[in-house]
Amino acid sequence: MTSEQGTPEQRIEELGLTLPAPVTPLASYVPTVRTGDLVYTSGQVPMLEGKLHQTGKLGIDLGVDEGRAQARICVLNALAALKAEVGELSSVRRIVKVVVFVASAPDFTEQPQVANGASDLLAEVFGEQGKHARSAVGVAALPLDAPVEVELIAEVA
């Protein structure tokens, strides 16, 4: 990112969002793993202030717009974990891959539209470096009855 655009943290603030404290792992895993210049985040559910923001399945309990909003919360949690690993988000060279799991009704097929909540926020925060490869996967259930879970891989300096 150029200095004219500011840091990713400044962009998050300009978007009216807050980078939360990293979520404490809910089971036996670590929030991130760094190997070489890649950082993998563990899956992040939409936790806000220590509580799941919403529960349920897309196509039953939540609509696409609500799912998109939950994916944005997941990305903020992933970015918090990433920042805890690397210090400053300006050390992110690019977001390489994003995987979005969507708890879905059997006939729900709009997982890519839900995943756009995650992808669009990453592009807003990182510009071109935020554009990434992605998978959007429908699943029967997620931990804690979360509607969405997001993990990402970032290349860092």
TORFI-526696 format. One line per field, with one value per residue: residue in one letter; residue number from 0; chain; x, y, z of N, C-alpha, C, O, CB in turn. Coordinates in steps of 0.05 Angstrom, whole numbers, plus 5000, padded with zeros to 4 digits. Glycine has a CB too. Layout:
BEGIN
lummi	A / ...
domi	NUM / ...
vexke	A / ...
n_x	X / ...
n_y	Y / ...
n_z	Z / ...
ca_x	X / ...
ca_y	Y / ...
ca_z	Z / ...
c_x	X / ...
c_y	Y / ...
c_z	Z / ...
o_x	X / ...
o_y	Y / ...
o_z	Z / ...
cb_x	X / ...
cb_y	Y / ...
cb_z	Z / ...
//
This chain:
BEGIN
lummi	M / T / S / E / Q / G / T / P / E / Q / R / I / E / E / L / G / L / T / L / P / A / P / V / T / P / L / A / S / Y / V / P / T / V / R / T / G / D / L / V / Y / T / S / G / Q / V / P / M / L / E / G / K / L / H / Q / T / G / K / L / G / I / D / L / G / V / D / E / G / R / A / Q / A / R / I / C / V / L / N / A / L / A / A / L / K / A / E / V / G / E / L / S / S / V / R / R / I / V / K / V / V / V / F / V / A / S / A / P / D / F / T / E / Q / P / Q / V / A / N / G / A / S / D / L / L / A / E / V / F / G / E / Q / G / K / H / A / R / S / A / V / G / V / A / A / L / P / L / D / A / P / V / E / V / E / L / I / A / E / V / A
domi	0 / 1 / 2 / 3 / 4 / 5 / 6 / 7 / 8 / 9 / 10 / 11 / 12 / 13 / 14 / 15 / 16 / 17 / 18 / 19 / 20 / 21 / 22 / 23 / 24 / 25 / 26 / 27 / 28 / 29 / 30 / 31 / 32 / 33 / 34 / 35 / 36 / 37 / 38 / 39 / 40 / 41 / 42 / 43 / 44 / 45 / 46 / 47 / 48 / 49 / 50 / 51 / 52 / 53 / 54 / 55 / 56 / 57 / 58 / 59 / 60 / 61 / 62 / 63 / 64 / 65 / 66 / 67 / 68 / 69 / 70 / 71 / 72 / 73 / 74 / 75 / 76 / 77 / 78 / 79 / 80 / 81 / 82 / 83 / 84 / 85 / 86 / 87 / 88 / 89 / 90 / 91 / 92 / 93 / 94 / 95 / 96 / 97 / 98 / 99 / 100 / 101 / 102 / 103 / 104 / 105 / 106 / 107 / 108 / 109 / 110 / 111 / 112 / 113 / 114 / 115 / 116 / 117 / 118 / 119 / 120 / 121 / 122 / 123 / 124 / 125 / 126 / 127 / 128 / 129 / 130 / 131 / 132 / 133 / 134 / 135 / 136 / 137 / 138 / 139 / 140 / 141 / 142 / 143 / 144 / 145 / 146 / 147 / 148 / 149 / 150 / 151 / 152 / 153 / 154 / 155 / 156
vexke	A / A / A / A / A / A / A / A / A / A / A / A / A / A / A / A / A / A / A / A / A / A / A / A / A / A / A / A / A / A / A / A / A / A / A / A / A / A / A / A / A / A / A / A / A / A / A / A / A / A / A / A / A / A / A / A / A / A / A / A / A / A / A / A / A / A / A / A / A / A / A / A / A / A / A / A / A / A / A / A / A / A / A / A / A / A / A / A / A / A / A / A / A / A / A / A / A / A / A / A / A / A / A / A / A / A / A / A / A / A / A / A / A / A / A / A / A / A / A / A / A / A / A / A / A / A / A / A / A / A / A / A / A / A / A / A / A / A / A / A / A / A / A / A / A / A / A / A / A / A / A / A / A / A / A / A / A
n_x	5017 / 5009 / 5037 / 5002 / 4952 / 4949 / 4956 / 4937 / 4910 / 4892 / 4858 / 4818 / 4797 / 4778 / 4737 / 4700 / 4704 / 4729 / 4789 / 4789 / 4810 / 4852 / 4817 / 4810 / 4832 / 4784 / 4790 / 4837 / 4885 / 4926 / 4923 / 4949 / 4996 / 5061 / 5101 / 5159 / 5149 / 5094 / 5032 / 4985 / 4919 / 4879 / 4812 / 4763 / 4707 / 4646 / 4659 / 4645 / 4667 / 4677 / 4633 / 4591 / 4566 / 4521 / 4479 / 4463 / 4437 / 4449 / 4399 / 4360 / 4358 / 4385 / 4394 / 4427 / 4451 / 4457 / 4492 / 4536 / 4552 / 4567 / 4611 / 4646 / 4657 / 4683 / 4730 / 4753 / 4767 / 4804 / 4843 / 4859 / 4884 / 4925 / 4953 / 4971 / 5008 / 5046 / 5056 / 5047 / 4997 / 5014 / 5057 / 5038 / 5043 / 5009 / 4943 / 4935 / 4901 / 4834 / 4787 / 4720 / 4673 / 4606 / 4551 / 4497 / 4430 / 4403 / 4387 / 4410 / 4449 / 4481 / 4532 / 4579 / 4563 / 4556 / 4609 / 4632 / 4628 / 4673 / 4715 / 4708 / 4717 / 4771 / 4794 / 4780 / 4811 / 4864 / 4872 / 4896 / 4930 / 4897 / 4866 / 4849 / 4857 / 4801 / 4757 / 4690 / 4650 / 4595 / 4570 / 4544 / 4542 / 4574 / 4625 / 4598 / 4549 / 4557 / 4545 / 4581 / 4649 / 4716 / 4780 / 4847 / 4904 / 4963 / 5015 / 5074 / 5121
n_y	4976 / 5045 / 5103 / 5145 / 5123 / 5107 / 5066 / 4996 / 4991 / 5044 / 5048 / 5012 / 5038 / 5085 / 5062 / 5059 / 5017 / 4973 / 4943 / 4885 / 4857 / 4799 / 4737 / 4690 / 4624 / 4572 / 4519 / 4465 / 4493 / 4540 / 4611 / 4630 / 4608 / 4615 / 4604 / 4611 / 4664 / 4664 / 4669 / 4632 / 4635 / 4609 / 4584 / 4634 / 4653 / 4694 / 4729 / 4777 / 4819 / 4775 / 4742 / 4703 / 4734 / 4725 / 4667 / 4607 / 4583 / 4598 / 4614 / 4593 / 4615 / 4663 / 4715 / 4730 / 4782 / 4788 / 4745 / 4762 / 4806 / 4779 / 4751 / 4794 / 4808 / 4762 / 4766 / 4812 / 4791 / 4753 / 4787 / 4812 / 4769 / 4760 / 4809 / 4806 / 4767 / 4788 / 4841 / 4894 / 4910 / 4931 / 4903 / 4863 / 4834 / 4813 / 4787 / 4720 / 4674 / 4659 / 4624 / 4611 / 4586 / 4568 / 4559 / 4525 / 4519 / 4459 / 4471 / 4520 / 4562 / 4606 / 4615 / 4640 / 4695 / 4708 / 4701 / 4743 / 4785 / 4779 / 4780 / 4831 / 4866 / 4857 / 4875 / 4929 / 4944 / 4930 / 4944 / 4930 / 4890 / 4861 / 4829 / 4763 / 4690 / 4645 / 4603 / 4584 / 4551 / 4510 / 4484 / 4435 / 4448 / 4493 / 4508 / 4525 / 4537 / 4577 / 4621 / 4631 / 4620 / 4641 / 4634 / 4653 / 4662 / 4697 / 4732 / 4757 / 4810
n_z	5000 / 4986 / 5020 / 5017 / 5020 / 5072 / 5131 / 5138 / 5187 / 5194 / 5151 / 5166 / 5210 / 5184 / 5156 / 5195 / 5230 / 5281 / 5300 / 5334 / 5398 / 5394 / 5387 / 5437 / 5431 / 5421 / 5429 / 5424 / 5394 / 5359 / 5346 / 5299 / 5250 / 5229 / 5173 / 5140 / 5097 / 5100 / 5134 / 5167 / 5187 / 5240 / 5235 / 5241 / 5277 / 5281 / 5330 / 5379 / 5427 / 5462 / 5454 / 5412 / 5355 / 5322 / 5312 / 5277 / 5212 / 5144 / 5099 / 5130 / 5183 / 5175 / 5126 / 5063 / 5066 / 5121 / 5130 / 5101 / 5132 / 5179 / 5159 / 5151 / 5204 / 5220 / 5188 / 5210 / 5260 / 5242 / 5221 / 5268 / 5294 / 5258 / 5260 / 5313 / 5307 / 5270 / 5283 / 5256 / 5209 / 5162 / 5146 / 5116 / 5054 / 5016 / 5014 / 5007 / 5004 / 5019 / 5058 / 5065 / 5106 / 5106 / 5145 / 5124 / 5099 / 5068 / 5015 / 5004 / 4964 / 4959 / 4978 / 4956 / 4953 / 5007 / 5024 / 4998 / 5034 / 5066 / 5028 / 5003 / 5045 / 5056 / 5008 / 5013 / 5057 / 5044 / 4990 / 4925 / 4943 / 4975 / 4945 / 4929 / 4923 / 4931 / 4969 / 4978 / 5020 / 5033 / 5093 / 5140 / 5195 / 5242 / 5292 / 5356 / 5334 / 5297 / 5242 / 5201 / 5184 / 5177 / 5148 / 5134 / 5090 / 5091 / 5058 / 5085 / 5101
ca_x	5000 / 5025 / 5033 / 4979 / 4928 / 4950 / 4961 / 4912 / 4896 / 4879 / 4835 / 4797 / 4785 / 4764 / 4713 / 4683 / 4707 / 4749 / 4803 / 4786 / 4832 / 4850 / 4799 / 4823 / 4824 / 4761 / 4797 / 4866 / 4899 / 4937 / 4909 / 4963 / 5022 / 5078 / 5121 / 5171 / 5135 / 5065 / 5019 / 4959 / 4902 / 4858 / 4785 / 4752 / 4678 / 4639 / 4659 / 4646 / 4669 / 4676 / 4608 / 4583 / 4548 / 4496 / 4480 / 4443 / 4444 / 4441 / 4377 / 4339 / 4358 / 4397 / 4395 / 4453 / 4462 / 4466 / 4515 / 4558 / 4560 / 4581 / 4637 / 4663 / 4666 / 4704 / 4755 / 4766 / 4780 / 4828 / 4863 / 4869 / 4903 / 4948 / 4968 / 4984 / 5031 / 5066 / 5061 / 5032 / 4985 / 5028 / 5077 / 5024 / 5048 / 4984 / 4926 / 4938 / 4878 / 4813 / 4767 / 4697 / 4654 / 4579 / 4531 / 4476 / 4407 / 4410 / 4382 / 4423 / 4471 / 4493 / 4556 / 4598 / 4554 / 4563 / 4638 / 4639 / 4632 / 4701 / 4732 / 4705 / 4730 / 4800 / 4801 / 4778 / 4832 / 4891 / 4873 / 4902 / 4942 / 4876 / 4852 / 4860 / 4843 / 4781 / 4737 / 4666 / 4641 / 4572 / 4573 / 4520 / 4544 / 4600 / 4628 / 4580 / 4526 / 4564 / 4536 / 4603 / 4677 / 4735 / 4808 / 4862 / 4933 / 4975 / 5044 / 5083 / 5148
ca_y	5000 / 5070 / 5118 / 5162 / 5108 / 5102 / 5038 / 4981 / 4998 / 5070 / 5043 / 4999 / 5060 / 5102 / 5048 / 5059 / 4991 / 4971 / 4918 / 4875 / 4841 / 4772 / 4719 / 4667 / 4598 / 4558 / 4491 / 4459 / 4503 / 4567 / 4629 / 4633 / 4594 / 4627 / 4588 / 4628 / 4690 / 4660 / 4666 / 4619 / 4639 / 4589 / 4594 / 4654 / 4656 / 4722 / 4736 / 4805 / 4822 / 4749 / 4727 / 4699 / 4756 / 4712 / 4639 / 4596 / 4575 / 4615 / 4602 / 4586 / 4636 / 4688 / 4720 / 4735 / 4806 / 4782 / 4728 / 4779 / 4821 / 4760 / 4746 / 4817 / 4805 / 4740 / 4777 / 4830 / 4773 / 4741 / 4808 / 4816 / 4747 / 4765 / 4831 / 4796 / 4751 / 4803 / 4868 / 4915 / 4899 / 4942 / 4883 / 4844 / 4840 / 4807 / 4765 / 4700 / 4656 / 4661 / 4602 / 4619 / 4564 / 4579 / 4540 / 4529 / 4501 / 4441 / 4483 / 4546 / 4560 / 4633 / 4618 / 4661 / 4722 / 4711 / 4703 / 4770 / 4803 / 4777 / 4789 / 4859 / 4881 / 4854 / 4894 / 4956 / 4949 / 4926 / 4951 / 4908 / 4868 / 4847 / 4811 / 4736 / 4666 / 4640 / 4581 / 4589 / 4524 / 4506 / 4462 / 4430 / 4462 / 4504 / 4509 / 4543 / 4544 / 4601 / 4620 / 4635 / 4618 / 4650 / 4631 / 4665 / 4659 / 4722 / 4735 / 4780 / 4818
ca_z	5000 / 4987 / 5044 / 5013 / 5028 / 5100 / 5139 / 5139 / 5212 / 5189 / 5133 / 5183 / 5226 / 5165 / 5149 / 5218 / 5243 / 5302 / 5301 / 5362 / 5410 / 5383 / 5400 / 5451 / 5418 / 5433 / 5433 / 5424 / 5371 / 5362 / 5328 / 5274 / 5246 / 5209 / 5161 / 5120 / 5095 / 5100 / 5159 / 5165 / 5211 / 5246 / 5228 / 5259 / 5276 / 5286 / 5358 / 5386 / 5456 / 5475 / 5449 / 5384 / 5347 / 5313 / 5308 / 5258 / 5186 / 5122 / 5085 / 5150 / 5204 / 5166 / 5097 / 5051 / 5077 / 5149 / 5128 / 5092 / 5156 / 5196 / 5147 / 5157 / 5232 / 5220 / 5177 / 5230 / 5279 / 5229 / 5219 / 5295 / 5299 / 5240 / 5271 / 5337 / 5297 / 5254 / 5295 / 5242 / 5185 / 5139 / 5137 / 5098 / 5026 / 5002 / 5023 / 4986 / 5001 / 5039 / 5057 / 5080 / 5111 / 5111 / 5155 / 5104 / 5094 / 5046 / 4989 / 5002 / 4945 / 4956 / 4994 / 4946 / 4960 / 5035 / 5025 / 4989 / 5057 / 5074 / 5006 / 4998 / 5066 / 5052 / 4987 / 5024 / 5076 / 5032 / 4962 / 4907 / 4958 / 4989 / 4927 / 4936 / 4915 / 4952 / 4968 / 4994 / 5024 / 5050 / 5112 / 5156 / 5221 / 5250 / 5321 / 5371 / 5317 / 5282 / 5214 / 5182 / 5194 / 5157 / 5152 / 5112 / 5088 / 5083 / 5054 / 5100 / 5098
c_x	5018 / 5019 / 5009 / 4953 / 4927 / 4955 / 4935 / 4896 / 4880 / 4855 / 4812 / 4782 / 4768 / 4737 / 4693 / 4683 / 4729 / 4762 / 4802 / 4811 / 4830 / 4832 / 4816 / 4814 / 4803 / 4767 / 4827 / 4879 / 4910 / 4924 / 4922 / 4987 / 5036 / 5098 / 5133 / 5158 / 5105 / 5055 / 4991 / 4943 / 4885 / 4831 / 4775 / 4721 / 4671 / 4636 / 4661 / 4646 / 4665 / 4651 / 4603 / 4562 / 4521 / 4500 / 4460 / 4455 / 4434 / 4419 / 4355 / 4336 / 4368 / 4395 / 4423 / 4466 / 4472 / 4491 / 4540 / 4569 / 4575 / 4609 / 4656 / 4674 / 4688 / 4730 / 4768 / 4780 / 4805 / 4850 / 4875 / 4890 / 4928 / 4965 / 4983 / 5009 / 5053 / 5072 / 5044 / 5022 / 4998 / 5050 / 5064 / 5030 / 5023 / 4969 / 4926 / 4913 / 4859 / 4794 / 4745 / 4678 / 4627 / 4561 / 4506 / 4454 / 4414 / 4406 / 4394 / 4447 / 4485 / 4517 / 4576 / 4589 / 4559 / 4593 / 4647 / 4642 / 4661 / 4719 / 4732 / 4719 / 4760 / 4810 / 4800 / 4801 / 4860 / 4893 / 4879 / 4915 / 4922 / 4861 / 4865 / 4845 / 4823 / 4766 / 4714 / 4652 / 4616 / 4576 / 4547 / 4519 / 4572 / 4601 / 4610 / 4555 / 4531 / 4554 / 4558 / 4630 / 4696 / 4764 / 4823 / 4891 / 4943 / 5005 / 5053 / 5113 / 5166
c_y	5025 / 5085 / 5137 / 5149 / 5103 / 5072 / 5023 / 4987 / 5025 / 5066 / 5030 / 5020 / 5078 / 5089 / 5047 / 5033 / 4992 / 4944 / 4908 / 4863 / 4813 / 4754 / 4696 / 4641 / 4584 / 4529 / 4488 / 4467 / 4530 / 4585 / 4632 / 4614 / 4608 / 4607 / 4604 / 4655 / 4687 / 4657 / 4654 / 4626 / 4615 / 4601 / 4612 / 4656 / 4685 / 4729 / 4766 / 4807 / 4796 / 4732 / 4725 / 4719 / 4746 / 4682 / 4631 / 4590 / 4595 / 4600 / 4592 / 4609 / 4663 / 4690 / 4726 / 4760 / 4802 / 4764 / 4744 / 4795 / 4803 / 4754 / 4769 / 4816 / 4784 / 4751 / 4796 / 4813 / 4760 / 4762 / 4814 / 4794 / 4752 / 4788 / 4822 / 4780 / 4768 / 4832 / 4890 / 4903 / 4910 / 4923 / 4861 / 4852 / 4835 / 4786 / 4744 / 4684 / 4661 / 4637 / 4611 / 4595 / 4577 / 4557 / 4545 / 4509 / 4483 / 4453 / 4510 / 4544 / 4587 / 4637 / 4639 / 4689 / 4727 / 4716 / 4730 / 4790 / 4803 / 4788 / 4819 / 4875 / 4880 / 4873 / 4923 / 4963 / 4949 / 4935 / 4926 / 4884 / 4851 / 4828 / 4784 / 4714 / 4659 / 4615 / 4589 / 4562 / 4523 / 4481 / 4459 / 4445 / 4472 / 4505 / 4531 / 4551 / 4571 / 4599 / 4620 / 4631 / 4625 / 4644 / 4644 / 4658 / 4686 / 4719 / 4760 / 4785 / 4806
c_z	5000 / 5012 / 5042 / 5022 / 5058 / 5106 / 5138 / 5165 / 5208 / 5171 / 5148 / 5199 / 5208 / 5157 / 5172 / 5234 / 5264 / 5300 / 5330 / 5373 / 5398 / 5400 / 5413 / 5438 / 5435 / 5438 / 5432 / 5398 / 5377 / 5341 / 5300 / 5274 / 5224 / 5199 / 5138 / 5120 / 5092 / 5129 / 5154 / 5190 / 5215 / 5238 / 5250 / 5255 / 5285 / 5316 / 5361 / 5416 / 5472 / 5471 / 5419 / 5376 / 5339 / 5311 / 5286 / 5230 / 5165 / 5107 / 5104 / 5169 / 5195 / 5136 / 5088 / 5063 / 5105 / 5148 / 5119 / 5116 / 5175 / 5185 / 5151 / 5185 / 5234 / 5210 / 5196 / 5252 / 5268 / 5227 / 5247 / 5302 / 5282 / 5251 / 5296 / 5329 / 5286 / 5264 / 5282 / 5216 / 5159 / 5130 / 5119 / 5069 / 5009 / 5017 / 5001 / 4982 / 5025 / 5036 / 5076 / 5081 / 5119 / 5120 / 5139 / 5105 / 5070 / 5018 / 4985 / 4984 / 4941 / 4973 / 4983 / 4953 / 4989 / 5038 / 5015 / 5012 / 5066 / 5053 / 5002 / 5020 / 5063 / 5030 / 4996 / 5042 / 5063 / 5003 / 4945 / 4922 / 4974 / 4971 / 4928 / 4922 / 4938 / 4947 / 4987 / 4996 / 5042 / 5067 / 5128 / 5182 / 5225 / 5280 / 5333 / 5356 / 5302 / 5254 / 5194 / 5197 / 5171 / 5166 / 5129 / 5113 / 5077 / 5079 / 5068 / 5095 / 5120
o_x	5039 / 4998 / 4998 / 4934 / 4906 / 4958 / 4913 / 4871 / 4858 / 4834 / 4789 / 4758 / 4746 / 4718 / 4671 / 4665 / 4746 / 4749 / 4812 / 4831 / 4808 / 4833 / 4833 / 4790 / 4804 / 4750 / 4842 / 4884 / 4905 / 4915 / 4908 / 4997 / 5025 / 5112 / 5119 / 5155 / 5092 / 5068 / 4976 / 4954 / 4876 / 4829 / 4777 / 4712 / 4689 / 4614 / 4678 / 4628 / 4651 / 4648 / 4611 / 4542 / 4501 / 4523 / 4444 / 4479 / 4412 / 4421 / 4333 / 4315 / 4361 / 4395 / 4442 / 4490 / 4494 / 4509 / 4562 / 4594 / 4595 / 4628 / 4680 / 4697 / 4708 / 4751 / 4793 / 4802 / 4825 / 4874 / 4899 / 4911 / 4950 / 4990 / 5006 / 5029 / 5077 / 5090 / 5028 / 5035 / 4995 / 5061 / 5078 / 5023 / 5017 / 4980 / 4918 / 4904 / 4868 / 4786 / 4749 / 4669 / 4626 / 4555 / 4494 / 4457 / 4430 / 4421 / 4390 / 4465 / 4500 / 4523 / 4588 / 4606 / 4566 / 4601 / 4669 / 4657 / 4672 / 4737 / 4752 / 4732 / 4774 / 4831 / 4816 / 4811 / 4877 / 4915 / 4869 / 4910 / 4928 / 4845 / 4890 / 4824 / 4828 / 4762 / 4719 / 4642 / 4616 / 4585 / 4531 / 4498 / 4591 / 4580 / 4607 / 4542 / 4513 / 4553 / 4555 / 4632 / 4692 / 4771 / 4812 / 4902 / 4934 / 5019 / 5041 / 5127 / 5190
o_y	5025 / 5081 / 5144 / 5162 / 5095 / 5056 / 5035 / 4988 / 5027 / 5078 / 5036 / 5020 / 5086 / 5103 / 5035 / 5027 / 5011 / 4923 / 4921 / 4859 / 4804 / 4755 / 4685 / 4638 / 4584 / 4515 / 4507 / 4450 / 4541 / 4575 / 4635 / 4606 / 4612 / 4594 / 4611 / 4668 / 4705 / 4644 / 4666 / 4623 / 4602 / 4625 / 4607 / 4659 / 4699 / 4733 / 4778 / 4797 / 4795 / 4711 / 4742 / 4721 / 4757 / 4673 / 4647 / 4592 / 4606 / 4575 / 4584 / 4621 / 4683 / 4670 / 4728 / 4760 / 4812 / 4768 / 4739 / 4798 / 4812 / 4751 / 4765 / 4822 / 4788 / 4744 / 4795 / 4820 / 4757 / 4755 / 4820 / 4800 / 4747 / 4785 / 4831 / 4780 / 4763 / 4845 / 4902 / 4887 / 4899 / 4926 / 4844 / 4874 / 4850 / 4770 / 4750 / 4680 / 4666 / 4630 / 4618 / 4584 / 4595 / 4538 / 4567 / 4485 / 4491 / 4446 / 4523 / 4528 / 4591 / 4659 / 4654 / 4706 / 4750 / 4734 / 4740 / 4809 / 4824 / 4804 / 4832 / 4896 / 4899 / 4885 / 4939 / 4986 / 4965 / 4933 / 4905 / 4861 / 4830 / 4812 / 4782 / 4718 / 4667 / 4606 / 4600 / 4551 / 4535 / 4461 / 4477 / 4454 / 4461 / 4504 / 4553 / 4570 / 4585 / 4577 / 4610 / 4638 / 4616 / 4649 / 4645 / 4651 / 4696 / 4704 / 4781 / 4768 / 4811
o_z	5013 / 5025 / 5062 / 5030 / 5068 / 5088 / 5138 / 5164 / 5218 / 5175 / 5144 / 5200 / 5216 / 5150 / 5170 / 5249 / 5264 / 5298 / 5348 / 5358 / 5391 / 5425 / 5400 / 5434 / 5459 / 5450 / 5438 / 5381 / 5398 / 5320 / 5280 / 5295 / 5202 / 5215 / 5119 / 5141 / 5082 / 5145 / 5138 / 5212 / 5196 / 5236 / 5273 / 5233 / 5294 / 5325 / 5348 / 5429 / 5492 / 5483 / 5403 / 5390 / 5346 / 5308 / 5278 / 5226 / 5168 / 5103 / 5094 / 5172 / 5207 / 5122 / 5105 / 5070 / 5113 / 5164 / 5130 / 5119 / 5187 / 5201 / 5155 / 5190 / 5248 / 5221 / 5199 / 5261 / 5282 / 5231 / 5249 / 5313 / 5292 / 5252 / 5301 / 5344 / 5291 / 5254 / 5296 / 5202 / 5138 / 5108 / 5109 / 5060 / 4990 / 5032 / 4978 / 4959 / 5047 / 5013 / 5099 / 5061 / 5136 / 5105 / 5140 / 5112 / 5053 / 5000 / 4965 / 4988 / 4922 / 4982 / 4998 / 4958 / 4996 / 5053 / 5023 / 5009 / 5073 / 5059 / 4998 / 5014 / 5068 / 5032 / 4988 / 5042 / 5069 / 4992 / 4951 / 4914 / 4984 / 4981 / 4928 / 4910 / 4961 / 4924 / 5008 / 4976 / 5064 / 5058 / 5130 / 5191 / 5215 / 5294 / 5322 / 5363 / 5295 / 5243 / 5171 / 5221 / 5149 / 5189 / 5107 / 5134 / 5057 / 5093 / 5065 / 5086 / 5121
cb_x	4981 / 5018 / 5059 / 4977 / 4927 / 4925 / 4974 / 4919 / 4915 / 4898 / 4844 / 4810 / 4807 / 4781 / 4720 / 4655 / 4713 / 4737 / 4833 / 4763 / 4830 / 4879 / 4778 / 4817 / 4849 / 4737 / 4783 / 4871 / 4879 / 4969 / 4907 / 4972 / 5017 / 5092 / 5110 / 5170 / 5146 / 5058 / 5017 / 4961 / 4885 / 4859 / 4766 / 4765 / 4664 / 4614 / 4682 / 4623 / 4650 / 4679 / 4584 / 4573 / 4561 / 4486 / 4474 / 4421 / 4433 / 4465 / 4386 / 4347 / 4374 / 4426 / 4376 / 4451 / 4442 / 4444 / 4510 / 4549 / 4536 / 4564 / 4633 / 4647 / 4642 / 4694 / 4749 / 4745 / 4761 / 4821 / 4851 / 4846 / 4890 / 4938 / 4949 / 4965 / 5022 / 5058 / 5090 / 5050 / 4955 / 5041 / 5090 / 4993 / 5071 / 4989 / 4896 / 4961 / 4887 / 4797 / 4780 / 4682 / 4664 / 4568 / 4526 / 4489 / 4381 / 4394 / 4352 / 4431 / 4461 / 4472 / 4570 / 4600 / 4524 / 4554 / 4651 / 4619 / 4614 / 4708 / 4725 / 4676 / 4722 / 4808 / 4783 / 4752 / 4832 / 4899 / 4894 / 4922 / 4963 / 4858 / 4852 / 4858 / 4863 / 4762 / 4750 / 4647 / 4663 / 4547 / 4597 / 4518 / 4534 / 4604 / 4657 / 4596 / 4500 / 4595 / 4517 / 4602 / 4683 / 4732 / 4817 / 4858 / 4941 / 4970 / 5051 / 5078 / 5151
cb_y	5000 / 5087 / 5134 / 5171 / 5081 / 5111 / 5037 / 4951 / 5001 / 5090 / 5024 / 4978 / 5077 / 5108 / 5019 / 5065 / 4969 / 4976 / 4921 / 4854 / 4840 / 4759 / 4707 / 4667 / 4580 / 4561 / 4473 / 4430 / 4504 / 4567 / 4656 / 4662 / 4563 / 4653 / 4560 / 4616 / 4706 / 4634 / 4693 / 4588 / 4665 / 4580 / 4570 / 4682 / 4636 / 4729 / 4721 / 4822 / 4843 / 4754 / 4741 / 4670 / 4772 / 4724 / 4623 / 4616 / 4547 / 4621 / 4579 / 4559 / 4626 / 4690 / 4743 / 4738 / 4829 / 4768 / 4706 / 4798 / 4834 / 4734 / 4741 / 4843 / 4799 / 4717 / 4792 / 4848 / 4752 / 4730 / 4833 / 4815 / 4720 / 4772 / 4855 / 4779 / 4731 / 4805 / 4875 / 4940 / 4905 / 4969 / 4870 / 4843 / 4822 / 4798 / 4775 / 4681 / 4626 / 4688 / 4575 / 4643 / 4545 / 4593 / 4543 / 4527 / 4517 / 4416 / 4485 / 4557 / 4551 / 4654 / 4591 / 4658 / 4725 / 4686 / 4681 / 4780 / 4794 / 4747 / 4775 / 4867 / 4870 / 4825 / 4890 / 4960 / 4928 / 4898 / 4972 / 4917 / 4880 / 4866 / 4822 / 4732 / 4642 / 4664 / 4553 / 4611 / 4507 / 4503 / 4467 / 4400 / 4444 / 4532 / 4515 / 4567 / 4546 / 4606 / 4643 / 4663 / 4589 / 4681 / 4601 / 4695 / 4635 / 4744 / 4736 / 4775 / 4848
cb_z	5024 / 4962 / 5051 / 4984 / 5013 / 5114 / 5168 / 5138 / 5235 / 5177 / 5110 / 5202 / 5240 / 5141 / 5140 / 5210 / 5222 / 5330 / 5292 / 5363 / 5441 / 5381 / 5381 / 5482 / 5415 / 5416 / 5410 / 5430 / 5346 / 5358 / 5340 / 5270 / 5240 / 5219 / 5151 / 5092 / 5072 / 5083 / 5175 / 5161 / 5209 / 5276 / 5224 / 5254 / 5295 / 5272 / 5373 / 5374 / 5466 / 5503 / 5462 / 5379 / 5325 / 5286 / 5334 / 5254 / 5180 / 5103 / 5069 / 5165 / 5228 / 5175 / 5090 / 5021 / 5076 / 5165 / 5108 / 5069 / 5170 / 5200 / 5116 / 5153 / 5251 / 5203 / 5150 / 5243 / 5289 / 5201 / 5207 / 5316 / 5292 / 5211 / 5278 / 5354 / 5277 / 5226 / 5292 / 5236 / 5184 / 5146 / 5162 / 5103 / 5015 / 4973 / 5031 / 4994 / 5001 / 5038 / 5066 / 5066 / 5134 / 5085 / 5186 / 5077 / 5089 / 5048 / 4984 / 5031 / 4918 / 4962 / 4996 / 4916 / 4954 / 5052 / 5009 / 4969 / 5080 / 5080 / 4981 / 4996 / 5094 / 5046 / 4962 / 5039 / 5098 / 5035 / 4957 / 4885 / 4978 / 5002 / 4898 / 4966 / 4909 / 4954 / 4977 / 4982 / 5036 / 5032 / 5131 / 5162 / 5244 / 5238 / 5329 / 5379 / 5333 / 5283 / 5209 / 5169 / 5206 / 5151 / 5156 / 5112 / 5069 / 5105 / 5024 / 5131 / 5098
//
